[in-house]
Amino acid sequence: MPRSNQRTLKKSAECVGIGLHSGRPVSMRLNPAPAGHGIVFARLDQGGRRVYARAVNVVRTSFATTLSENGCSISTTEHLMSALYALEIDNVLVELDGAEVPILDGSAAPFIYLIHEAGIFELGAARPRLVLEKPLSVSEQGGRITASPAPSFSVDYSINFDHPLVGSQNFRGSISCKSYLSEIATARTFCFLRDVEALRRQGLALGGCLENAIVVGDDGILNDSLRFEDEFVRHKVLDLIGDLALLGMLFVGHVRAERAGHRLHTRLVQEILARPDAWRFEGSTEVAAHHIPSRPAMVAGGSQTASL
Ligand SMILES: [Zn+2]
């Protein structure tokens, strides 16, 4: 059973890494924040300008989720958001001295470590919960996500890639803090070697290497080994949770995703927020109100993405 009060960190914790797409070094510090603050990114290299982690601020979903507010952008937010959501951390000020959250090992595990290093502090305010009461779905280009009412958060995710080493994979299960830590958190991002040159021509994956991504060649995995036989679909679940975290509330419902990616994950979040007849609030509505869209969001990016 999820905790009913909002949580933050006991103290700050920081790390240094590189941006997966930019290839540039970036320092990140996670700081405690009060109830109702939410997850907010601050760009120290731009005078501390802030970007609120909410669905209306998603501007790009090609191979990562990019948030932007008042001309200030933060990319590759999804693995950190996934870890914060899974550990039920509602309020953090994330300070960065660059445009991208560091990729670290390509999974959520280093962020989990960082959060545990900071410690978790329970606040005296109720956590907002969004309880789905009617089914909703979004689809495009062969991908589809359906969300339906359920007593707790669960996921059924299927991928189908035209590559013998990945092929069809499915992950199905309840998502709790405990199950996330043992089954999802360590699953790394992945890409196909055949796509790497094209990505780099687009200025993407410049920081990608075998230390922070699974690279799938024509004849095998270039890394030493996989962490799970079905690590690919587990990473897609990790990404889905990170994108769903942009609801800013605990989600209570079942999500079935087929051949999806950041764009479709984000469209689901926007569809949920645009359909208040399909769910009810529980807990603090004051925080939840920050997340209701005030303008239609335009999202660029493809459907089932190979990776990231
Ligand atoms: Zn990812």
Residues whose N, C-alpha, C, O or C-beta is under 5 A from the ligand:
A	BS01	ZN	T189 H235 D239 L308
